[in-house]
């Protein structure tokens, strides 16, 4: 027995010496777990669930997954969830998706498959809605979505998921819905592919929406990240391509007390705004600030979108309401402000809306001298915001020099090229967008947003000096 102990001790010392010599021993970091593991041995039927979906397992869901108030459902890295029968997550408690860069989570409809190339409303199932969405009631305190693919969501709600919903009706087709004015919603480093309507509806709460990629969102209408009520937070470093209408939007619609306030910075918007079949000029194709909301909109890269940053100026002939452009020193965002945004367009119609005009109702977007191109100089001192102008000379100017994306695009490709495919929207070293952003004109919102590797934001990324979501130093969007 003594001899065995000596041998065991010797082996341990050798192992320790080897580790010290190489100094590169890697210890696998354990996955965080809450409650009991959830088995994937059979199909998950409609019912209440809590606990942990275990790493790298595949789960099949046949009915609505409900998380009761006070309970938590945690999904570990590498999990694949096949949602069938239009199933939803009904969240009255908390839900946490903890994918990683090397091992992301996927939530999808197994009947659907991603397609590349030309995408049209009539032929692409991305715009129909497969599984439902993640619907969070006012008792849901925390939603965390990290390194997660949410593909083919937006099947119509067959019944209201909870009573007294702030603004939800049977038939709604959102991928993400959250309505707790005191809650926290974190979505970082994730992907959404396809939706028939708005990707999100946010009604109150604190948000950090950073470094995500949105593709093919909205059928004949619908926004990307749509914040309403008293929602407050950040939308930054997102790539939004082929959206039906706005990429990012704020609107204080009165559903929850307080003003909707967001920073929107260092986003890249490509080919957005062309599937909206509503009144032309009543919605944007990149950024929309309306309905008494406030925003700070800086360092964005806007390429072949139907409209530039749009500050709504009043009701007019369509249901769009006046943005809040007043000053209130007690608010988180004291006054709506914007600048240092980069525009590129392949035809005169697109370029003629870099500064949106009063087509359907008044807009109050002022030309900015810090934009590229310098729209204040181009339009001149006598320009009245909202007036139509001739932008023919701007066509094809200021190519942002993406690492791999054809500009100019083929005729009408900005309407049908709606997904990333094999393209690369990083900036080449000689891009006119490199180093032209501002890093000191504003700060991101931090109040109410917890920073935590598991139960909060992974980090609220500050404004970057390069316009758009990809930074030359490797920061920003990591997709």
C-alpha positions in Angstrom: 0.0 0.0 0.0 2.9 2.4 0.9 4.5 1.6 -2.4 1.3 2.5 -4.3 1.1 5.8 -2.5 4.7 6.6 -3.4 4.1 5.8 -7.1 0.9 7.9 -7.0 2.7 10.8 -5.5 5.5 10.5 -8.1 3.1 10.6 -11.0 1.4 13.6 -9.5 4.7 15.4 -9.2 5.6 14.5 -12.8 2.3 15.9 -14.0 2.8 19.1 -12.0 6.3 19.5 -13.4 5.1 18.9 -17.0 2.4 21.6 -16.5 4.9 24.0 -15.1 7.4 23.3 -17.9 4.8 23.9 -20.7 2.9 26.5 -18.7 0.0 25.9 -21.2 -2.2 23.5 -19.4 -5.8 24.2 -20.3 -8.6 23.5 -17.8 -12.0 23.4 -19.3 -14.3 26.0 -17.8 -17.4 24.3 -16.5 -20.8 25.4 -17.8 -23.0 27.2 -15.4 -26.1 25.3 -14.5 -29.4 26.3 -12.7 -31.7 23.8 -11.2 -32.0 20.3 -12.6 -30.9 19.2 -16.1 -33.7 18.9 -18.7 -33.6 15.6 -20.5 -33.7 15.5 -24.3 -34.7 11.8 -24.4 -38.1 12.6 -25.8 -40.0 15.4 -27.4 -40.8 18.3 -25.1 -44.5 18.8 -25.0 -46.3 22.0 -24.1 -45.9 22.7 -20.4 -43.9 24.5 -17.7 -40.1 24.0 -17.6 -37.2 25.2 -15.5 -33.6 24.2 -15.1 -30.9 23.7 -17.7 -30.7 22.5 -21.2 -27.3 20.8 -21.4 -24.4 21.7 -23.6 -24.3 20.3 -27.2 -27.6 18.4 -26.8 -30.5 18.6 -29.4 -34.0 19.2 -28.1 -37.2 18.9 -30.0 -40.1 21.0 -28.9 -43.7 20.3 -29.9 -45.6 22.9 -27.8 -45.2 26.1 -26.0 -42.4 26.1 -23.4 -43.6 28.1 -20.3 -41.2 29.5 -17.7 -43.2 30.4 -14.6 -42.7 33.5 -12.5 -39.7 33.1 -10.3 -38.3 30.2 -12.4 -35.3 30.2 -14.7 -34.6 28.3 -17.9 -30.9 28.3 -18.8 -29.6 27.0 -22.2 -25.9 26.0 -22.3 -23.6 26.4 -25.3 -24.0 24.3 -28.4 -27.7 23.4 -27.7 -29.9 23.0 -30.8 -33.6 23.5 -30.3 -35.9 22.3 -33.0 -39.2 24.1 -32.6 -42.2 22.4 -34.2 -45.9 23.2 -34.5 -45.2 27.0 -34.3 -44.2 26.6 -30.6 -43.2 29.6 -28.5 -41.2 30.3 -25.3 -43.7 32.0 -22.9 -41.5 33.6 -20.3 -43.0 34.8 -17.0 -39.7 34.1 -15.2 -36.2 34.5 -16.6 -34.5 32.9 -19.6 -30.8 32.8 -20.4 -29.1 31.6 -23.6 -25.3 31.2 -23.1 -23.8 30.2 -26.4 -20.2 30.9 -27.2 -18.3 32.1 -30.3 -17.0 28.6 -30.9 -20.2 26.8 -29.9 -23.3 28.9 -30.5 -26.9 27.9 -29.7 -29.5 27.5 -32.4 -33.2 27.8 -32.2 -34.9 27.0 -35.5 -37.8 25.4 -37.4 -36.3 22.1 -38.7 -38.5 22.3 -41.8 -36.7 25.5 -43.0 -33.3 25.9 -44.5 -31.3 29.1 -45.2 -30.8 30.1 -48.8 -28.3 32.4 -50.5 -28.5 34.8 -53.4 -31.6 36.4 -54.7 -34.4 36.7 -52.1 -38.0 37.6 -52.9 -41.1 37.8 -50.8 -42.9 35.3 -53.0 -40.3 32.6 -53.0 -38.3 32.8 -49.7 -39.7 31.0 -46.6 -37.7 33.3 -44.4 -40.5 35.8 -44.5 -43.3 33.4 -43.5 -42.6 32.5 -39.9 -41.8 28.9 -38.8 -41.6 28.6 -35.0 -43.1 31.4 -32.9 -41.1 33.7 -30.7 -39.9 34.4 -27.2 -42.7 36.3 -25.4 -41.8 37.8 -22.1 -44.4 39.1 -19.7 -44.1 41.9 -17.1 -43.0 39.4 -14.5 -40.0 38.5 -16.6 -37.0 40.2 -14.9 -34.1 39.0 -17.0 -33.6 37.9 -20.6 -30.0 37.1 -21.8 -29.3 36.0 -25.3 -25.6 35.5 -26.2 -24.1 33.8 -29.2 -27.4 32.4 -30.3 -29.0 31.8 -33.7 -32.8 32.6 -33.9 -33.8 31.3 -37.3 -37.2 31.4 -39.0 -39.2 32.8 -36.1 -42.4 34.7 -36.2 -45.3 32.2 -36.5 -48.5 33.8 -35.6 -49.7 33.6 -32.0 -52.7 31.3 -31.8 -53.7 32.7 -28.4 -52.5 35.4 -26.0 -49.5 34.0 -24.0 -50.4 35.9 -20.8 -53.2 38.1 -19.6 -53.1 41.9 -19.6 -50.3 42.1 -22.1 -49.0 45.7 -22.7 -49.5 45.6 -26.4 -50.0 42.1 -27.8 -52.8 40.6 -29.9 -53.6 37.1 -31.1 -51.9 36.7 -34.5 -48.8 38.7 -33.5 -45.6 37.6 -35.3 -42.7 38.9 -33.4 -39.5 36.9 -32.7 -38.8 38.8 -29.4 -41.2 40.5 -27.1 -40.5 42.1 -23.7 -42.7 44.4 -21.5 -41.3 44.7 -18.0 -40.5 48.4 -17.3 -38.1 47.3 -14.6 -36.6 44.3 -16.4 -33.4 43.8 -18.2 -33.0 42.5 -21.8 -29.6 41.6 -23.1 -28.9 40.4 -26.7 -25.3 40.2 -27.8 -23.3 38.6 -30.5 -26.3 36.8 -31.9 -28.1 36.3 -35.2 -31.7 36.5 -36.4 -32.5 35.1 -39.8 -36.0 35.7 -41.2 -39.2 37.1 -39.8 -42.6 38.1 -41.2 -43.0 41.3 -39.0 -40.9 43.3 -36.5 -38.1 41.3 -35.1 -38.6 42.8 -31.7 -41.2 44.7 -29.7 -39.8 46.2 -26.6 -42.2 47.9 -24.1 -40.2 49.3 -21.2 -37.1 48.1 -19.5 -33.3 48.3 -19.9 -31.5 47.0 -23.0 -28.1 46.3 -24.4 -28.5 45.2 -28.0 -24.9 44.8 -29.4 -22.9 43.1 -32.1 -25.8 41.2 -33.6 -26.6 40.3 -37.3 -30.1 40.5 -38.7 -30.9 39.1 -42.2 -34.2 39.0 -44.2 -36.3 40.5 -41.4 -39.9 41.6 -42.3 -42.0 40.5 -45.2 -43.9 43.4 -46.7 -43.3 45.5 -43.6 -41.7 45.2 -40.2 -38.7 46.7 -38.4 -35.6 45.2 -37.0 -35.0 46.3 -33.4 -38.2 48.2 -32.6 -38.3 49.8 -29.1 -41.4 51.4 -27.7 -42.9 52.6 -24.4 -40.3 53.6 -21.8 -37.6 51.3 -23.2 -34.0 52.7 -22.6 -30.7 51.4 -23.8 -28.2 50.8 -26.6 -28.3 49.4 -30.1 -24.8 49.3 -31.4 -22.4 47.4 -33.6 -25.2 45.5 -35.3 -25.2 44.4 -39.0 -28.7 44.7 -40.5 -29.1 43.6 -44.1 -32.2 43.2 -46.2 -34.8 44.4 -43.7 -38.3 45.3 -44.9 -38.4 48.7 -43.2 -36.3 50.3 -40.4 -33.2 48.6 -39.1 -33.5 50.4 -35.7 -36.4 52.4 -34.4 -37.7 54.2 -31.3 -41.2 55.3 -30.4 -42.7 56.5 -27.1 -46.2 55.2 -27.7 -47.4 55.6 -24.1 -47.9 51.9 -23.4 -45.5 52.2 -20.4 -44.9 55.4 -18.5 -41.8 57.3 -19.5 -39.8 58.2 -22.7 -38.2 55.7 -25.1 -34.5 56.6 -25.3 -31.7 54.8 -27.1 -28.2 55.3 -28.4 -27.8 53.9 -31.9 -24.2 53.9 -33.0 -21.6 52.0 -35.1 -24.3 49.9 -36.9 -24.0 48.8 -40.5 -27.3 49.0 -42.5 -27.3 47.4 -46.0 -30.2 47.2 -48.5 -32.9 48.0 -46.0 -36.4 49.5 -46.6 -37.4 48.2 -49.9 -40.1 45.6 -49.0 -42.3 48.0 -47.1 -45.5 48.2 -49.1 -47.0 51.0 -47.0 -47.1 54.7 -47.9 -43.7 55.6 -49.4 -41.9 58.1 -47.1 -43.9 57.1 -44.0 -41.2 54.8 -42.8 -37.4 54.7 -42.9 -34.9 52.2 -44.4 -32.2 52.5 -41.7 -33.0 54.6 -38.6 -36.4 55.9 -37.5 -36.9 58.2 -34.4 -40.6 59.0 -33.9 -43.5 59.4 -31.4 -41.9 61.6 -28.8 -38.8 59.4 -28.4 -35.2 60.5 -28.2 -32.0 59.0 -29.6 -28.3 59.6 -30.2 -27.4 58.3 -33.7 -23.8 58.3 -34.6 -21.0 56.5 -36.5 -23.5 54.4 -38.6 -22.7 53.1 -42.1 -25.7 53.2 -44.3 -25.4 51.6 -47.7 -28.2 51.4 -50.4 -31.0 51.9 -47.9 -34.2 53.6 -49.1 -33.9 56.3 -46.4 -31.2 57.7 -44.2 -31.6 58.7 -40.5 -35.2 59.8 -40.3 -36.4 62.2 -37.5 -40.2 62.2 -37.8 -41.7 65.6 -37.9 -45.4 65.1 -37.4 -48.6 63.2 -38.4 -49.0 64.4 -41.9 -50.7 61.9 -44.2 -49.6 58.7 -42.4 -49.5 57.5 -38.8 -46.1 58.7 -37.9 -45.6 61.1 -34.9 -43.3 63.9 -34.0 -40.0 62.9 -32.5 -38.8 64.6 -29.4 -36.2 67.2 -30.3 -36.6 69.3 -27.2 -34.1 69.5 -24.4 -34.6 68.0 -20.9 -31.6 68.1 -18.7 -33.1 65.5 -16.3 -33.4 62.8 -19.0 -30.8 60.1 -19.8 -30.7 61.5 -23.3 -31.1 65.2 -22.9 -31.8 65.9 -26.6 -32.0 63.9 -29.8 -28.7 64.3 -31.7 -27.0 62.7 -34.6 -24.0 63.0 -36.9 -20.9 61.3 -38.2 -23.0 58.9 -40.3 -21.8 57.5 -43.6 -24.0 57.2 -46.7 -23.5 55.4 -50.0 -26.1 55.0 -52.8 -26.2 53.3 -56.2 -29.0 55.5 -57.7 -30.3 59.0 -57.5 -33.5 58.0 -55.6 -31.5 56.4 -52.8 -29.0 59.3 -52.7 -32.0 61.8 -52.7 -33.0 60.4 -49.3 -29.7 60.5 -47.5 -31.4 63.4 -45.7 -35.0 62.2 -45.8 -37.5 64.5 -47.5 -41.1 65.3 -46.5 -42.7 62.7 -48.9 -45.6 61.5 -46.7 -45.4 63.8 -43.8 -42.9 66.4 -42.4 -39.5 65.3 -41.3 -37.0 67.3 -39.3 -33.7 65.6 -40.1 -31.1 68.4 -40.4 -28.2 68.0 -42.8 -25.0 67.3 -40.9 -21.6 68.7 -41.8 -20.0 65.7 -40.0 -21.7 63.2 -42.2 -20.1 61.6 -45.3 -20.9 63.0 -47.7 -21.1 66.4 -46.0 -24.8 67.0 -46.5 -24.9 70.4 -44.9 -22.4 71.7 -47.6 -24.1 69.8 -50.4 -27.5 71.2 -49.7 -26.4 74.6 -48.7 -27.4 77.2 -46.1 -30.7 77.9 -47.8 -32.0 74.3 -47.7 -35.2 73.8 -45.7 -35.2 70.3 -44.2 -37.8 68.2 -45.8 -37.4 69.7 -49.3 -36.7 67.5 -52.3 -33.2 67.9 -53.8 -31.2 66.5 -56.8 -28.6 64.0 -55.6 -27.5 62.7 -59.0 -23.9 63.8 -58.4 -23.7 61.7 -55.2 -24.4 58.4 -57.0 -21.6 55.9 -56.5 -19.5 58.3 -54.5 -17.7 57.4 -51.2 -17.6 53.6 -51.7 -17.0 52.3 -48.2 -14.7 49.6 -49.6 -16.0 46.5 -47.9 -13.6 43.6 -47.8 -16.0 41.6 -50.0 -19.2 43.0 -51.3 -19.9 44.4 -54.8 -20.4 48.1 -55.0 -22.0 49.3 -57.2 -24.5 46.5 -56.9 -26.2 45.0 -60.0 -29.5 46.7 -60.9 -32.1 46.3 -58.2 -29.8 44.0 -56.2 -30.3 46.2 -53.2 -33.9 44.9 -53.2 -33.1 41.2 -53.5 -29.7 40.8 -51.8 -31.0 40.4 -48.3 -28.5 38.1 -46.5 -24.8 38.0 -45.7 -24.0 34.9 -47.7 -20.3 34.8 -48.3 -19.8 38.5 -48.2 -17.6 40.3 -45.8 -18.6 43.8 -44.5 -15.3 44.6 -42.7 -13.6 47.7 -44.0 -10.5 47.7 -46.0 -7.6 49.8 -44.8 -8.2 52.5 -47.4 -11.9 52.9 -46.7 -13.1 56.5 -46.4 -15.1 55.3 -43.3 -12.0 54.3 -41.4 -11.2 56.7 -38.5 -14.1 59.1 -39.4 -16.3 58.3 -36.4 -16.6 60.2 -33.2 -15.6 58.7 -29.8 -16.3 61.6 -27.5 -19.6 63.2 -28.7 -21.7 60.9 -26.5 -21.5 57.9 -24.2 -23.5 54.7 -24.2 -26.2 54.2 -21.6 -25.1 52.1 -18.7 -27.7 52.8 -16.0 -29.9 49.8 -15.2 -27.8 47.4 -17.4 -25.9 44.8 -15.3 -22.5 43.6 -16.6 -21.9 40.0 -15.9 -20.5 37.1 -18.0 -23.7 35.0 -17.5 -26.5 37.2 -16.1 -25.9 40.5 -17.7 -24.0 42.2 -20.5 -20.7 40.8 -21.5 -19.6 44.5 -21.9 -21.1 47.7 -23.1 -18.8 48.5 -26.0 -17.9 52.2 -26.3 -18.3 54.1 -29.6 -15.7 53.2 -32.2 -13.6 55.5 -34.4 -14.4 53.6 -37.6 -17.9 54.0 -39.0 -20.1 50.9 -39.0 -20.1 47.7 -36.9 -16.7 46.4 -37.8 -13.6 48.1 -36.4 -10.2 47.8 -37.9 -8.7 47.0 -34.5 -10.8 43.8 -34.4 -13.4 45.2 -31.9 -17.1 45.6 -32.6 -19.2 42.9 -34.3 -17.4 39.6 -34.1 -19.4 37.7 -36.8 
